[in-house]
Amino acid sequence: MIQTSTFEGHYIVHELIDPQLPTLIFLHDSLGCVSLWRDFPQQLATNLQYNYLVYDRIGYGQSAPMASPKRDQYYLYHEAHQLQKIIAAYHIQQPVLFGH
């Protein structure tokens, strides 16, 4: 069953059927968001028999706005740290990153 939630301001759409299955985590460019993926994540995960998770980063899509419109030089480091926190919060054991 597809679920939506928020985690530290991120809008998250996921279907975590079985914690033993690998979980596709869909990444997107800085202008992308969950809605642009349409139903592709669910279709791919269903065909592979994987879980999936796709999320809007802070400042994009349905997530909370960015604290500042200017990004510092450590922006991607902070985004990677947030991704680690999301993986831990959803107890994802076998993440498979898809995208850029």
N, C-alpha and C positions, 0 to 999 in steps of 0.2 A: 504494500500500500504506500503510495506516494505521500510524503509528509513535508510540511514546511515549518520552519522555526527560525529563530534568530539566536545568534551567539555573538556576544560582545559587539553588537551593532550590525553584524553581517546577516543578510537574508540568505537562508539556506533551504534548498530543495533536495530531498533525499529519499531513497528507498533502500533501507538496510534490512534485507530479508533474513540473512543468515550471517552472523559474525565470523563464521569460518570461511566464507567466500571472500575472494579478493574484492576490493571496492575501487571502482573507477572514480577518480576525483577530477572533474573537468575544470581546467584552468582557462582563462581567457585574457585577451589583450586588455589594456587599460580602458578601452572604450566599450568593451563588451559587458554583457550581463546575462543572467539566467534566461531571460526571455528570448534572447537572440539564439540560444541553443535549440529552442523549440522542443520537439520530442526526441531529438537525436540521442541524448544521454540515456533515456529510458529504452529506446530501441536497441542501442548497442549493448547495454547491460543485459537486457533480456536475451539477446542472441548469444552472448557470451556466458550467460547464467552467472553474472556478477551483481553485486550491489552497486549503487552509484550515489554520488554526492556532487552537487553543483552549487556554487554560491556566488553572490554579488559581493565584491570587495567594498570596503567602506568608501563612500562617495560615488558609487555606481548602482544602477538599477534601483532596487527597493531597499538597499541598505542605508544606514545612517549617513549623514553628510560627513565629509572630511573636516577635521578640526581647523585646518588651514588649507587654502587653495594652493599653496606652494609646497612642493615636495622637496625634502632634503636629500642629501646624497646617500642616505641610508634607507631610503624608501623601500627598495626591494628586499633588503635585509629584514625590515619590519614586517613586510608582507609574508615572507617565508616563515617568520616566527609565528605570525597569526595562523598560517596554515598548519603548523605543528600543533598549535593549541586546539584547532578544530579537529584534527585527527585524533588527538588525545580525548577530547570531550565526547566524541562519538564512538570511542573505543574501536577505532579502525585498526585491525591487525595487519592487513595486507593491502596497503594503499598502492594504487597504480595511477600515476599522474598522466593526464591526457590533455594536451594543449600547449599553450605557451604563455 
